[in-house]
Amino acid sequence: MAEPLVRLLVDFARRLRDAGVPVGSGDVLTYCSGVARLDPTDLIDLYWAGRTTLLTRHEQIPLYDKVFRAFFLGETDPLGEAVPELADVAPRSESALAVPATEPGDEHDDQALLGLMASDLEILKHKSFAACTPDELAALRRIMARLRVTPPRRRSRRTVAARSGRRPDVRRAVRRSMRLAGEPAEMFWRRRKVRLRPLILILDVSGSMADYSRTLLQFAHSARRAAARVEVFCFGTRLTRITRELERRRPDDALERAARAVVDWEGGTRIGDSLDTFVRRFGRRGVGRGGIVVICSDGLDRGDPAVLAAAMERLARLSHRIVWVNPHQGDDPAYRPATLGLMAAAPHVDRMVSGHDLRSLERLATMLAEVG
């Protein structure tokens, strides 16, 4: 973290202490460590990081909000002292999530501030990626970086000891009774072991998906960091495996490496040939066997529909479930596939969902555990 930013956060903590909030040195270190993992140019990150790490009682929130608005938003300081501007330390982004300033003296300032923040965030979550401005997309990527994808799981044939269940552990019960001279021992149980299912993300990065490609790649990066058995592929006119490129911790670094690895970015689309390559080169080696395959594409295929149908049929036999994410579907519950590629693939798809906004991707992250 840059030294000017550290000094700014320390000054803010000192201002809180002068205002009557008991802030210790350890709290300040935790605050700086938390901000280092967030975006220091986003006032919402600064607000919630400080409120989470510097406060110990609910009664301190109104005083914290007053000092925060005075320190970072330039309102009247309760201590009557001048404070530095955030722009002197880092450039302030003008995103849809900027914290709005409220008029001093209003007894409902705290509720209005948090209400407007929550309202802007909720509106942005339901806004299509194609209609977002660059600043709004940057704000959405910061939120998506903290998205937690629940990996799909399955019950294996192996069993482990459990406190309760339907399967008695006869061996353990007999061993315990032998130690007690043959007296009946307590009942022991076993349950089936739970293992992760493979999760395979196949993303369309052709020209027709240009408005959604980067966001879907960041979703894949979040999924890759959530579980070990996650494979990510991109395709336009050919299939490219980018699992290793997404192993970087920072999303921007991972996406930059993935963009360099994909040579057909924003080009044509050959879904059938790409899926056929996946089945022949990776699926038969066990990559997709028994897994959840998520295909993100709008279905605009320039190849032969028969090739796509045959590849989907083989993929359906290899995998456990196939989920098709179509950003053009939107929130229309009566949507029906209109492209030739989607019509050829639809008979082999278990679930067809939308991925046009952040809320739909959050639902997809939750649904992956259910279909597993």
C-alpha positions as CSV (number, residue, x, y, z in Angstrom):
1,M,0.0,0.0,0.0
2,A,1.3,3.5,-0.9
3,E,2.6,5.5,2.0
4,P,0.3,8.6,1.4
5,L,-2.7,6.3,1.6
6,V,-1.5,4.7,4.9
7,R,-1.0,8.2,6.4
8,L,-4.5,9.1,5.3
9,L,-6.0,6.0,7.0
10,V,-4.0,6.6,10.1
11,D,-5.2,10.3,10.2
12,F,-8.8,9.1,9.8
13,A,-8.4,6.7,12.7
14,R,-6.8,9.4,14.8
15,R,-9.8,11.7,14.0
16,L,-12.1,8.9,15.2
17,R,-10.2,8.6,18.4
18,D,-10.3,12.4,19.0
19,A,-14.1,12.3,18.4
20,G,-14.5,9.7,21.2
21,V,-14.4,6.3,19.4
22,P,-11.8,4.0,21.1
23,V,-9.6,3.0,18.3
24,G,-6.5,1.0,19.1
25,S,-3.3,0.5,17.1
26,G,-4.2,-3.1,16.3
27,D,-7.5,-1.8,14.9
28,V,-5.7,0.6,12.6
29,L,-3.4,-2.1,11.3
30,T,-6.4,-4.3,10.6
31,Y,-8.1,-1.4,8.8
32,C,-5.0,-0.8,6.6
33,S,-4.7,-4.5,5.8
34,G,-8.3,-4.7,4.8
35,V,-8.2,-1.6,2.6
36,A,-5.1,-3.1,0.9
37,R,-7.2,-6.0,-0.4
38,L,-9.9,-3.6,-1.7
39,D,-10.1,-0.6,-4.0
40,P,-8.8,2.4,-2.1
41,T,-10.5,4.8,-4.6
42,D,-13.9,3.4,-3.8
43,L,-15.5,5.2,-0.9
44,I,-17.9,2.3,-0.2
45,D,-14.9,0.0,0.4
46,L,-13.3,2.6,2.7
47,Y,-16.6,3.1,4.6
48,W,-17.4,-0.6,5.2
49,A,-13.8,-1.6,5.9
50,G,-13.5,1.1,8.6
51,R,-16.9,0.3,10.1
52,T,-16.1,-3.4,10.3
53,T,-12.6,-3.1,11.8
54,L,-12.7,0.2,13.9
55,L,-16.0,-0.1,15.7
56,T,-16.9,-2.3,18.6
57,R,-20.4,-1.1,19.5
58,H,-23.5,-0.3,17.6
59,E,-23.8,3.1,19.3
60,Q,-20.6,4.3,17.7
61,I,-22.1,4.1,14.1
62,P,-23.7,7.6,14.1
63,L,-20.4,9.3,15.3
64,Y,-18.4,7.2,12.8
65,D,-20.6,8.3,9.9
66,K,-20.3,12.0,10.8
67,V,-16.5,11.8,11.0
68,F,-16.3,9.7,7.8
69,R,-18.4,12.3,5.8
70,A,-16.4,15.1,7.3
71,F,-13.1,13.4,6.5
72,F,-13.7,12.0,3.0
73,L,-16.7,14.0,1.7
74,G,-15.7,17.5,2.9
75,E,-18.7,18.1,5.1
76,T,-18.5,20.1,8.4
77,D,-16.1,18.4,10.7
78,P,-17.4,17.8,14.2
79,L,-13.9,18.8,15.5
80,G,-13.7,21.9,13.3
81,E,-10.4,20.8,11.7
82,A,-9.3,20.7,8.0
83,V,-8.9,17.3,6.5
84,P,-7.0,16.2,3.3
85,E,-8.9,15.3,0.1
86,L,-9.0,11.7,-1.0
87,A,-8.0,12.9,-4.5
88,D,-4.6,13.9,-3.1
89,V,-3.8,10.3,-2.4
90,A,-5.6,8.3,-5.2
91,P,-7.7,9.3,-8.2
92,R,-11.4,9.2,-7.2
93,S,-13.6,7.1,-9.6
94,E,-16.9,8.6,-10.7
95,S,-18.8,5.3,-10.6
96,A,-22.5,4.7,-9.9
97,L,-21.5,3.5,-6.5
98,A,-20.0,6.8,-5.3
99,V,-21.1,7.7,-1.8
100,P,-23.6,10.6,-2.0
101,A,-23.1,13.6,0.3
102,T,-26.0,14.5,2.5
103,E,-26.9,17.8,4.0
104,P,-25.6,18.3,7.5
105,G,-28.1,18.7,10.3
106,D,-30.5,16.1,9.0
107,E,-31.4,13.7,11.7
108,H,-31.9,10.9,9.1
109,D,-28.5,11.4,7.4
110,D,-27.2,8.0,8.3
111,Q,-30.3,6.2,7.0
112,A,-30.3,8.3,3.8
113,L,-26.6,7.6,3.1
114,L,-26.9,3.9,3.5
115,G,-30.2,3.8,1.7
116,L,-28.9,5.5,-1.3
117,M,-25.8,3.3,-1.4
118,A,-27.9,0.2,-1.2
119,S,-30.3,1.5,-3.9
120,D,-27.6,2.3,-6.3
121,L,-26.0,-1.1,-5.8
122,E,-29.3,-2.9,-6.3
123,I,-30.0,-0.9,-9.5
124,L,-26.5,-1.7,-10.8
125,K,-26.9,-5.4,-10.1
126,H,-30.0,-5.5,-12.4
127,K,-28.5,-3.5,-15.2
128,S,-27.3,-5.4,-18.3
129,F,-23.6,-5.5,-18.9
130,A,-24.2,-4.3,-22.4
131,A,-25.9,-1.1,-21.1
132,C,-23.3,-0.3,-18.5
133,T,-20.8,2.6,-18.8
134,P,-17.0,1.8,-18.3
135,D,-17.2,3.2,-14.8
136,E,-20.2,1.0,-13.9
137,L,-18.4,-2.0,-15.4
138,A,-15.4,-1.3,-13.2
139,A,-17.6,-1.1,-10.2
140,L,-19.3,-4.4,-11.1
141,R,-15.9,-6.1,-11.5
142,R,-14.9,-4.9,-8.0
143,I,-18.1,-6.5,-6.6
144,M,-17.6,-9.7,-8.7
145,A,-14.0,-10.1,-7.4
146,R,-15.6,-10.9,-4.0
147,L,-18.2,-13.2,-5.5
148,R,-18.1,-16.7,-3.9
149,V,-19.0,-19.6,-6.2
150,T,-20.2,-22.7,-4.4
151,P,-18.7,-25.7,-6.2
152,P,-20.9,-28.7,-7.0
153,R,-20.5,-31.8,-4.9
154,R,-21.4,-35.4,-5.1
155,R,-21.6,-38.4,-2.7
156,S,-18.9,-41.0,-3.3
157,R,-19.0,-44.7,-2.6
158,R,-16.5,-44.4,0.2
159,T,-17.8,-43.8,3.8
160,V,-16.5,-42.0,6.8
161,A,-17.4,-42.1,10.5
162,A,-20.4,-39.9,11.5
163,R,-22.4,-39.1,14.6
164,S,-25.6,-40.2,13.1
165,G,-26.9,-41.7,9.9
166,R,-28.6,-44.7,8.2
167,R,-25.6,-47.0,7.8
168,P,-24.3,-48.6,11.1
169,D,-20.6,-49.0,11.6
170,V,-20.6,-52.7,12.6
171,R,-16.8,-53.1,12.7
172,R,-16.3,-50.2,15.0
173,A,-19.1,-51.4,17.3
174,V,-17.6,-55.0,17.4
175,R,-14.2,-53.6,18.3
176,R,-15.6,-51.5,21.1
177,S,-17.6,-54.4,22.5
178,M,-14.5,-56.6,22.5
179,R,-12.7,-54.1,24.7
180,L,-15.6,-54.4,27.1
181,A,-15.5,-58.2,27.4
182,G,-18.3,-58.7,24.9
183,E,-20.7,-56.3,26.5
184,P,-22.9,-54.4,23.9
185,A,-21.4,-51.0,23.1
186,E,-23.0,-47.9,21.8
187,M,-24.1,-47.8,18.2
188,F,-21.7,-46.2,15.7
189,W,-22.6,-44.8,12.2
190,R,-21.0,-44.1,8.9
191,R,-22.1,-41.8,6.0
192,R,-21.0,-41.5,2.4
193,K,-18.1,-39.2,1.7
194,V,-18.8,-36.0,-0.2
195,R,-16.4,-35.0,-3.0
196,L,-16.2,-32.1,-5.4
197,R,-17.6,-32.6,-8.8
198,P,-15.6,-31.3,-11.8
199,L,-16.8,-27.9,-13.0
200,I,-16.0,-27.0,-16.6
201,L,-16.7,-23.5,-17.9
202,I,-16.7,-23.1,-21.7
203,L,-16.9,-19.4,-22.6
204,D,-17.8,-17.8,-26.0
205,V,-15.4,-14.9,-26.7
206,S,-16.5,-14.2,-30.3
207,G,-17.6,-10.8,-31.6
208,S,-21.3,-11.3,-30.8
209,M,-20.4,-11.8,-27.1
210,A,-18.0,-8.8,-26.8
211,D,-20.3,-7.0,-24.3
212,Y,-20.2,-10.0,-21.9
213,S,-16.9,-11.8,-22.5
214,R,-14.7,-10.0,-19.9
215,T,-17.4,-10.2,-17.2
216,L,-17.9,-13.9,-17.8
217,L,-14.2,-14.4,-17.6
218,Q,-14.1,-12.7,-14.3
219,F,-16.9,-15.0,-13.1
220,A,-14.7,-17.9,-14.2
221,H,-11.8,-16.5,-12.3
222,S,-13.9,-16.4,-9.1
223,A,-15.0,-20.0,-9.7
224,R,-11.4,-21.1,-10.3
225,R,-10.4,-19.6,-7.0
226,A,-13.3,-21.2,-5.1
227,A,-12.5,-24.9,-6.0
228,A,-9.6,-26.9,-7.3
229,R,-11.5,-29.0,-9.8
230,V,-12.4,-26.2,-12.1
231,E,-11.4,-26.1,-15.8
232,V,-11.9,-23.0,-18.0
233,F,-12.0,-22.9,-21.8
234,C,-12.6,-20.1,-24.3
235,F,-13.6,-20.5,-27.9
236,G,-14.3,-18.4,-31.0
237,T,-13.3,-20.3,-34.0
238,R,-11.1,-22.7,-32.0
239,L,-10.9,-24.0,-28.4
240,T,-8.3,-22.7,-26.0
241,R,-7.7,-23.9,-22.4
242,I,-7.0,-21.0,-20.1
243,T,-7.1,-22.7,-16.7
244,R,-3.5,-22.0,-15.9
245,E,-3.8,-18.3,-17.0
246,L,-6.6,-17.8,-14.4
247,E,-4.5,-19.0,-11.5
248,R,-3.3,-15.5,-10.7
249,R,-4.7,-13.9,-7.6
250,R,-5.5,-10.5,-9.1
251,P,-8.4,-10.6,-11.6
252,D,-6.8,-8.0,-13.9
253,D,-3.5,-10.0,-14.2
254,A,-5.4,-13.3,-14.8
255,L,-7.6,-11.7,-17.5
256,E,-4.7,-10.1,-19.2
257,R,-2.9,-13.4,-19.4
258,A,-6.0,-15.1,-20.7
259,A,-6.5,-12.4,-23.4
260,R,-2.9,-13.1,-24.6
261,A,-3.6,-16.8,-24.8
262,V,-6.8,-16.6,-26.8
263,V,-5.9,-15.7,-30.4
264,D,-9.4,-15.6,-31.8
265,W,-10.8,-13.0,-29.5
266,E,-13.9,-11.2,-30.8
267,G,-13.8,-13.1,-34.1
268,G,-16.1,-15.7,-35.7
269,T,-18.0,-18.5,-33.9
270,R,-17.8,-22.2,-34.4
271,I,-19.5,-23.7,-31.4
272,G,-19.9,-27.2,-32.8
273,D,-16.2,-27.6,-33.8
274,S,-15.0,-26.2,-30.5
275,L,-17.2,-28.5,-28.4
276,D,-16.2,-31.4,-30.6
277,T,-12.5,-30.6,-29.9
278,F,-13.3,-30.5,-26.2
279,V,-14.9,-33.9,-26.2
280,R,-12.2,-35.5,-28.2
281,R,-9.1,-33.9,-26.6
282,F,-10.2,-33.4,-23.0
283,G,-13.6,-35.1,-22.3
284,R,-12.4,-38.5,-23.1
285,R,-9.4,-38.0,-20.8
286,G,-11.7,-37.6,-17.9
287,V,-11.8,-33.8,-17.7
288,G,-15.6,-33.6,-18.0
289,R,-16.6,-37.0,-16.8
290,G,-19.3,-36.7,-14.2
291,G,-18.9,-33.0,-14.0
292,I,-21.1,-29.9,-14.5
293,V,-20.4,-28.3,-17.9
294,V,-21.4,-24.6,-18.2
295,I,-21.5,-23.2,-21.7
296,C,-21.7,-19.4,-22.0
297,S,-22.7,-18.4,-25.5
298,D,-25.5,-16.7,-27.5
299,G,-25.7,-19.6,-29.9
300,L,-24.8,-17.7,-33.0
301,D,-22.9,-20.5,-34.8
302,R,-21.4,-20.3,-38.2
303,G,-20.6,-24.0,-38.4
304,D,-22.6,-27.0,-39.3
305,P,-25.6,-27.6,-36.9
306,A,-25.2,-31.4,-37.3
307,V,-21.7,-31.1,-35.8
308,L,-23.0,-29.1,-32.9
309,A,-25.8,-31.6,-32.2
310,A,-23.4,-34.6,-32.3
311,A,-20.9,-32.9,-30.0
312,M,-23.6,-32.0,-27.5
313,E,-24.9,-35.5,-27.6
314,R,-21.5,-36.9,-26.7
315,L,-20.9,-34.2,-24.1
316,A,-24.3,-35.1,-22.4
317,R,-23.2,-38.7,-22.1
318,L,-19.9,-37.7,-20.5
319,S,-21.1,-35.1,-18.1
320,H,-23.5,-35.1,-15.2
321,R,-25.4,-31.9,-16.2
322,I,-25.1,-29.2,-18.9
323,V,-26.0,-25.6,-18.1
324,W,-26.2,-23.1,-21.0
325,V,-25.8,-19.5,-20.1
326,N,-27.3,-17.1,-22.8
327,P,-26.8,-13.4,-22.0
328,H,-29.4,-12.5,-24.6
329,Q,-32.1,-14.4,-22.8
330,G,-32.6,-11.6,-20.2
331,D,-35.2,-12.0,-17.6
332,D,-37.9,-13.3,-20.0
333,P,-39.4,-16.5,-18.5
334,A,-41.1,-17.3,-21.8
335,Y,-37.8,-17.1,-23.8
336,R,-37.4,-19.7,-26.5
337,P,-34.1,-20.4,-28.5
338,A,-34.2,-18.4,-31.7
339,T,-30.7,-19.1,-33.1
340,L,-30.0,-22.3,-35.1
341,G,-27.1,-23.2,-32.7
342,L,-29.3,-23.0,-29.6
343,M,-32.1,-25.0,-31.3
344,A,-29.6,-27.8,-32.2
345,A,-28.1,-27.8,-28.6
346,A,-31.4,-27.4,-26.6
347,P,-32.4,-31.1,-26.5
348,H,-29.2,-31.9,-24.7
349,V,-29.2,-29.0,-22.2
350,D,-30.5,-29.6,-18.7
351,R,-30.9,-25.9,-17.7
352,M,-30.8,-22.7,-19.8
353,V,-30.3,-19.6,-17.8
354,S,-29.4,-15.9,-18.4
355,G,-26.1,-14.2,-17.7
356,H,-26.7,-10.6,-18.7
357,D,-26.3,-8.9,-15.3
358,L,-24.7,-9.4,-12.0
359,R,-27.9,-10.7,-10.3
360,S,-28.2,-13.5,-12.9
361,L,-24.5,-14.5,-12.3
362,E,-25.2,-14.6,-8.5
363,R,-28.1,-16.9,-9.2
364,L,-25.9,-19.1,-11.4
365,A,-23.2,-19.3,-8.6
366,T,-25.9,-20.6,-6.3
367,M,-27.5,-22.9,-8.8
368,L,-24.2,-24.7,-9.5
369,A,-24.3,-26.4,-6.1
370,E,-28.0,-27.4,-6.6
371,V,-27.4,-29.1,-10.0
372,G,-24.4,-31.0,-8.5
